[in-house]
Every structure is written in C-alpha cells, then in structure tokens.
Amino acid sequence: MLIPARNYYRNIFLRSVLKSAAFLNYQKKYNEAELLYENALKFDPFDEDLNYMYINILAKQKKQSQSIKHIMENIGFI
C-alpha cells in the first residue's frame, strides 16, 4: 500500500517534533518545548499527541489557566 507523500512527510515531521520536545522536557527546558509544540500545533492543530503533550508541558510549568484555555478552545476537535 502506498502512502501519499504528504502523509509520509507529515508523519516524519510529527515524530521529529515529539522526539525533540521529549528531549527538551528531559532537559527541563519546558519553555522551549512549549514553543515547539505551539509551532507544531499551527501546522497540525488536530493531532491528539501534540495536544496532549502541549497540555502536559503547560501543566509542568504550572500554567493551568493557559492549559484550560487550550482545552476549551480545542475540545471539539480532539
């Protein structure tokens, strides 16, 4: 089965973002990971993994209001 090139490169992009952000999280560079997720969500706002990890990184930074706002704005799309 052939995968369209668009989906192939989308998957590479998403895997790269998730791995890079996980490494930043490991280094406790939460703000940098947050920015990476924000930019990736502009590209693919419906990806469940990106949304979950973005909310998780906000929680680690004690940004509950921003996390709740993101959930409320995107709950219909997840």
C-alpha positions in Angstrom: 0.0 0.0 0.0 1.4 3.4 -1.0 1.3 6.2 1.4 0.8 9.7 -0.2 4.0 11.8 0.1 2.1 14.4 2.1 1.2 11.9 4.8 4.7 10.4 4.8 6.3 13.8 5.4 3.7 14.8 8.0 4.4 11.7 10.0 8.2 12.4 9.8 7.5 16.0 11.0 5.3 14.9 13.9 7.7 12.2 15.1 10.6 14.7 14.9 8.6 17.3 16.9 7.6 14.8 19.6 11.2 13.4 19.9 12.7 16.9 20.1 10.2 18.1 22.6 10.7 14.9 24.7 14.4 15.7 24.8 13.8 19.3 25.8 11.4 18.0 28.5 14.1 15.6 29.7 16.5 18.6 30.0 13.8 20.5 31.9 13.7 23.1 29.1 9.9 23.4 29.4 9.6 26.8 27.8 11.4 25.7 24.7 9.3 22.5 24.5 6.2 24.7 24.8 7.2 26.9 21.9 8.0 23.8 19.8 4.5 22.4 20.5 2.8 25.7 19.8 4.5 26.0 16.4 3.7 22.3 15.6 0.1 22.9 16.5 -0.1 25.7 14.0 0.8 23.1 11.4 -1.4 20.3 12.6 -3.9 21.6 15.3 -5.9 18.3 15.3 -3.1 15.9 16.3 -4.0 14.3 19.6 -0.4 13.5 20.6 0.6 17.2 20.1 -2.3 18.5 22.0 -1.8 16.0 24.9 1.9 16.8 25.2 1.3 20.6 24.9 -1.2 20.4 27.8 1.2 18.3 29.7 4.1 20.7 29.3 1.9 23.6 30.3 1.0 21.7 33.5 4.6 21.1 34.3 5.1 24.9 34.2 2.1 25.5 36.4 0.3 27.2 33.6 -3.2 25.8 34.4 -5.1 28.8 33.0 -3.3 28.5 29.7 -3.9 24.8 29.7 -7.6 25.1 30.4 -7.9 27.8 27.7 -6.3 25.5 25.2 -8.6 22.6 26.1 -11.7 24.8 25.9 -10.7 26.2 22.5 -9.9 22.8 21.1 -12.1 20.3 22.9 -14.4 20.0 19.9 -11.6 19.0 17.6 -9.8 16.3 19.7 
